[in-house]
Amino acid sequence: MLASTSAPRFRSGYVPHFTIATRESRLALWQAEHVKALLEQGGHTASLLGMTTRGDQILDRTLSKVGGKGLFVKELETALEEGRADLAVHSLKDVPMELPDGFELACVLEREDPRDALVSSRFASLEALPQGAVVGTSSLRRVVLLMAARPDLRIEPLRGNLDTRLRKLDDGQYDAIVLAAAGLKRLGLAERIRQVFEPADMLPAAGQGALGIEIRAGRMDVAQALAPMAHQGTWLCVAAERAVSRAMGGSCSMPLAAHARMEGEYVQLAAAWGDAEQAGPLVRARGAAVVADLAQAAVLGESVAAKLRAAGAG
C-alpha cells in the first residue's frame, strides 16, 4: 500500500461531499471532471471550484523567468488551506518537486500516454520540417532535446493553455509545436498529432501524462475517498522520476527529462540533461531496481541523478 488511512466515521445516511479546486483551462476542467466522476462512482458527491492561477495569467514570459511551475498550484493550495476546497487536481508535471508544509500528494491516477507529440498543419514529422523551421515550445527540456535532434531549427517560446497554443499554430506563427500527447488525447484532439516521439528519441518530463491529487495533510477522510483511484504502478514510476528531478534541484529552469516504466517487479528509469545555453550532446543515465514502495522509488531516482551528475550534468 502507498498510504495508510483509516476510514472516517459518518452518521448513517450521510454522503460525503468534496469540493475540487482546479484551473479553468479546458484541459484542467476535463481532468477535474474525471476525478469528480470517479468520486461519484465511489458513492460521494463532488463539485468544482474553478480558479485562475498566476501561471495562467502571465503569458509573455517563460515560466523559468517568472517563478516556475508553482505558479500553477499556489492559488489552489490557498483554497485548500482556507477550507474552500478539499482536494486539488493537477497535471503532475506541473507540480513542484517539494510541496509546502501541510500539503501532501494523496493520489496518483493511472497515467495516460506520457510521450511528446509534434503538431503541425503542414509537416508530417520532425524530419520533414525544412531547415530553419520555427518550432514552438516553452519547455527547456523540449528545447534541448529538439536542438540535439535538429540543431538547424528555430525554437521560439510558446505559452498559453492547449487551445491557445493550437490557435497560434493555426494562425501561422509556427511551423510546428510540441505538446504532451496526453492532453491532446484527453480533449479528443488526437487527430491533430502528426508524430508521437518515442521516449528513446524525446524523453518525457517527470510525471508527464499523470494526474496527481493534492490535499491538506491529515485529511484522512479525503485520502480514504481517493484511495480506490490510486494506480500503484504509475505512482511508483512518477515517484522515481520526481526523485531524479528533486535530487537535481529540478524546476522548469532545469532542462531535465526523466521517464520510468514498470517491467514486472522492476522499475526501469531513464533520465537526460542538456545545456540550454549551448547546443551539445545530452547527458544520459539509466537505472533499474525492484521497487515496491515510494521510498524505494526515491532511492532509484536519486541513484540515477547521481549518475547524471557524475557524467557532467549541472
C-alpha positions, 0 to 999 in steps of 0.5 A: 500500500502507498498510504495508510488511512483509516476510514472516517466515521459518518452518521448513517445516511450521510454522503460525503461531499468534496469540493475540487479546486482546479484551473479553468483551462479546458484541459484542467476542467476535463481532468477535474471532471474525471476525478469528480466522476470517479468520486461519484462512482465511489458513492460521494458527491463532488463539485468544482471550484474553478480558479485562475492561477498566476501561471495562467495569467502571465503569458509573455514570459517563460515560466523559468523567468517568472517563478516556475511551475508553482505558479500553477498550484499556489492559488489552489493550495490557498483554497485548500488551506482556507477550507474552500476546497478539499482536494486539488487536481493537477497535471503532475508535471506541473507540480513542484518537486517539494510541496509546502508544509501541510500539503501532501500528494494523496493520489496518483491516477493511472497515467495516460500516454506520457510521450511528446507529440509534434503538431503541425498543419503542414509537416508530417514529422520532425524530419520533414520540417525544412531547415530553419523551421520555427518550432514552438515550445516553452519547455527547456527540456523540449528545447534541448532535446529538439536542438540535439535532434535538429540543431538547424531549427528555430525554437521560439517560446510558446505559452498559453493553455492547449487551445491557445497554443493550437490557435497560434499554430493555426494562425501561422506563427509556427511551423510546428509545436510540441505538446504532451500527447496526453492532453491532446488525447484527453480533449479528443484532439488526437487527430491533430498529432502528426508524430508521437516521439518515442521516449528513446528519441524525446524523453518525457518530463517527470510525471508527464501524462499523470494526474496527481491529487493534492490535499491538506495533510491529515485529511484522512477522510479525503485520502480514504475517498481517493484511495480506490483511484490510486494506480500503484504502478504509475505512482511508483514510476512518477515517484522515481522520476520526481526523485531524479528531478528533486535530487537535481534541484529540478524546476522548469529552469532545469532542462531535465527529462526523466521517464520510468516504466514498470517491467514486472517487479522492476522499475526501469528509469531513464533520465537526460540533461542538456545545456540550454545555453549551448547546443551539445550532446545530452547527458544520459543515465539509466537505472533499474531496481525492484521497487515496491514502495515510494521510498524505494522509488526515491532511492532509484531516482536519486541513484540515477541523478547521481549518475547524471551528475557524475557524467557532467550534468549541472 
